Amino acid sequence: MDLQQWRKDLFGTGPKKAMPVLSFPAITLMDISVRALVSDSDLQAKGMKLVADRCPTSAAVSMMDLSVEAEAFGSGIRVPDDEVPTVIGSIIKNEAGADALKVPSANAGRTGLYVRAIEKAKKLIDDRPVFAGVIGPFSLAGRLMEMTEIMVNCYDEPDMVHKTLDKTAEFITNYILAYKSVGADGVVMAEPAAGLLSPDICDEFSSRYVKRIVDKVRGDDFLFIYHNCGNTVPLKDTLMSFNADGYHLGNAIDIEEMLKIAPSDALIMGNIDPANLFRLGTPERMRAAVLALLERCSKYPNYAISSGCDIPPLSPWENIDAFFAAIGEYYSGKA
């Protein structure tokens, strides 16, 4: 698959497909729990295939499970039956803890299971790119340290934070390379915690490390998509500095404001509300929101509609189907 051509096809003002972060709702197609899904590579691959068969996406995207990498480092996690897993507590309390932190292997904990899931999904899905999912370096460090603590430590204990980020970036790089080695076409990196930072702090504690990762993993045969569902408009310059193949942005912003200021060659994707529309909305509200967003933003050649973030596990398929139906309606000229 020519991935550079795939990316080019998402530019222009004509019809284009969406790339929502759509994976966890596969549980209702398979009548299983989230716990079962995140514990079984066969179920993950099957779920990605079922979603690909049902939905006209531009790419298949794996689970945005932001507990996997922290668990590999030794964090405790909570895995509900019907919600995305979460990290419990912190494992870094001070600079000595950052010094002692060991970088796990790329198959520690469930990371190996997730790599195998992508390997299996690639054998099932051959009509579109298959993207793996990983957490970003600052967001991972925040889970190891707790978010309140890392926000304070960026100012009070910057060396401690940088030591942690060196290790999270190293691990994430190796994890992405493991995905690449089994045939993944690219990766979607979720760095939502960076959306809480000022531009200068984001540049120092997130973008610098994201760029380090991008430089080691990206290539013509492997795309890097950056996801941030925070307040990204003020962060435009620092986010564009690592030149991702695509930027997937959340509904915390008016995405047209980003389109107005972003470089014309920066692919911008987003940002239908995952909670209030995909999970809690109705097909009628979804249709109206999609048509309104496309009416405003489809005139920007570098825009592709998507979800604003990971679509919640129990989102009704009627709403998900309405999302794709409204896109087709708009581009067919029926809207």
N, C-alpha and C positions, 0 to 999 in steps of 0.2 A: 504494500500500500504506500502510495506517495503521500507522505504526511505533510510535506510542504504544499502540495496541491490541495490537500484537504483543508489546510488553513486558509489558502487563497480563496477557496470556494465559500468561506464564511464572510468574505468581503463583498461589497456591492449593495445595491438597494433592492435587488430582486429577491425571489423566494430563497429562503435558507432554513435549515433545520436547527432545532434547539438542542442544547446540551445541558439539561438539568442534572443536578446531583440527585439521581433517582436510583436508589438501590434498596434501602430498608423496606419500602412498601412491598417488596417481593414476598415478605412474610405472609401477607394475606393471600397471595396467589398460590402459595405452597401450604398454607394452613399450618404454619410453624411459629415458634416464638423467636424474638430477637436473640435470646440466649442460645437457641439452637443454631441460628444463622451465623453468629459470630464465632461459633465453636467448630464449624465444619466447612472445609474447603469445597467439598462437593456441592453442598447446599448453596454456598456463595456463588459458585460458577453457574449452577442451575438457575438461581435467582436472576443473575445478570442476563442469562440467555432468555428467560421468560420475559423480562422487561424489554430486551432488544426486539423480541418477536412481536410484542404488543405495541411498542411505542416507536414512532419515526424519529429517533434521536440521531444527532450527528455523530455521537460517540457513546460507547458503553462505559460507565463510570462505576468503580467499585465503591464499597462502603466508606463513608466518611466517619470512621470510628476513631475518635481522637483519644481513646484510652489505650490503644494497642502499644504505642511506643513507650508511654509512661510505665505500663505494666512490664515491658521488657527491661526497664531500668530498675524495677522492684517496687513500684507503687502498687498500693491496693486499689482494686476497682470494684464497682457495683454494677451488676448486669441484670437489669429488670427484664421481665418477659416481653414488655411491649414498648420499651423506650431505649434510646441509644445509651450504651454503657458510659459510666462516669468514673472519674478518678476520686479516690478518697484520701484525704490528708496530704501530707508532704513528706518527702524523704531528705530534703536539704534544709537544714536549719541555720547554717552558718558557713563561713568560708572553709572551715575544716571539712564540712560535709561536701562542699563543692570539690575540694581537693581529692577527697576519698572516692568520689563518684567514679564508678567503672563504666566504660563504654561497652554495652553488650554486643554480642554478635548479631548479625542481620537476620538470624533465625531464632532469636531468643523469644520466649513466651509464645504468643500467638502470631508473631510477625512471620515466621516460617509458614504457618497455615495460610496467612493472607497472600503470601507469595505464590504458594501452590494453587490457591484459588484463581489467581490471574493466569497462571500457566494453563489451568484447565479451561478457563473462560475463553482464552485465545483459540483453543481447539473447537469451541462451540460457536464462536461469533467471528465470522470472516467477512462481513459486509460493511464494517465500520471500525474505526480505531477502538482499542480497549485500553482505558486509562486506569492505572492504579491510584490509590489515595494515600497520602501521608500527611502528618502534621508538620507545621513549620517549627523552626528552631526556638523562637521566642515563646510560642504557645506551648511547646513541650516543656521548656524550662519553667514556665509558669505553673504547669501541672506538677512538676517535681518540687517546686518551691512554694506553691500556692500563689494565686494571682495577686492578692493584696500585698503579700510580702515582696514579690518581685517588682511590683510597681514602686514600692518604697525603696527597695534595694538598688534600683537603677540610679537613684540619687545618692543614697547613703552608703551602699556597698557595691559600687560598680565593678570592682575587680572580681568579686564573688559571682556576679551575674555573667561577666565575660568568661570566666572559667567554666561555668555551667554551659554557656552557649557554645564554646569550643567543642564540648563533648556532645551536646545534642546535635550540632551541625555535622560532626563526624559520623554519628550513628545514622542520622537521616540520609546522608550521602550514601553510606554503605547499603542501607535499606533500599533506596531507590535503585542503586546499581544491581541489587538482587532481583528486583522487578524487571529491570532492563534485560538481565541475563536470561530470563524465561520468556521473553518476547513481548513484554508490555510495550505499547506504542507511545506511552508518555505517562506523566504523573500529574495529578491535581494536588497541589500542596495547600493545605488549609492553615492560614496564619491569622486567625481572627483576633487574637490578643493584641496584635500590632495595631489594630484599629482603635485601640484605647490610648495610643501614644501621640505625643506631639511630633511634628516632622523631624526635628533634630534627634529626639530620643529614638524614634522609629529607625532613623538612618543608622544610628550607632548600635542599637541592640537587636534589630531585626534585619533590615535590608542588607546590611553588610554581610550577614551570615547567609541570608538567602542567596545573594550573589555568589558567595563561595560555593554553595551547593550547585547552583545553576551552571556555573563554569565547569564543574566536574561531571555533570550527568547529561547535559543537553547536547543534542546533535541533530543532523538532518533527519535521522531515523528515530528520534526520541524527543517528544515535545514536552514543554514545561508550562503548565497552566497554574496560575497563582490565584488562590481564593482568599478573600478577606471580606467578611460581612460587617465590618465596623465602619467608622466614619472615615472613609478613604479619600474623599475629595481634597482635604487639606494635605494629604500625603502623596498627592499625585507625583511630584518630582522624585521623591525617594523611591516610590514603587516602580516608576518607569526606569529607574537607574539600572535595574538588573534585566530589563528587556525580555520579559517573559513572552512566550508564544501566545498567551492569552491571559486576560485578567477577568476573573469571575467575581462579581461584586454583589453585595447584599442590599437589602431593602432599607438599611439605615440611611442610605443616601438617595437623593434624586439622581438617578443614573444619567439623566440628560446633562446635569451639571458636570459630570465627569467627561461625558462625550464632547462637551464644548471645549474642554481644556486639554484633553489627552491628545497625544500625537495621532495623526490620521492612520499610521501604520500599527497602532496598538489595538489589538482585538479586545473589545469590551463586551462582556456577557453578563446578563442578569435581567431583572431582579424582582420577579414576582414573589410576593410574601409567602414563605413556606408554612408559617404557622396560621396566619389569618385567612389565607386563601386555599392553599393545598390541604391543610389539615382541618380547618374549621369553616371553610367557605362553602359555597354551593356552586354547581356548574354554571349557573346564571351569573353569579358574581365573578367567577373565574373568567368567563367569556368577556365580560365587560372590561375587566382589568387588563387582559391580554390585548384586546383590540385598542384600548386607550394607550397602552404603553407602545405598541407598534405604531400607532398613528403619530405619536410624538417622536419616536426614536428610530424608526426604520429608514428615515432619510439620511442617517449617518452610515456611510458604507462600512465602517468598522464595528457596527453593532450587531449582536446576535442575542435574541431573547433567551432567557433561561430562568430557572428558579433563583431566588436570592441566596439560598443556602441549601443544605441537605434537607430533602423532603422527609418529614417525620414518618416513622414506621406505619402508623395507623391512619395515614391520610387516605380518604376514600378514593377508590379508583375512578369513580364518576368525576371527581374534580381533576384528577390527573388526565383522564381522557379528554375532558373539556379544555384543558390547557392546549393539548396538541390539536384538537379540533378547531379551536379559535385561531391558532397560527395558520393552519391550512385554509381556513375561511378567509383570513385577511389576505394572504398571498394569492389566493385564487380570484381576488377581486370581488368577493361576495359580501364583504363587510360593508 
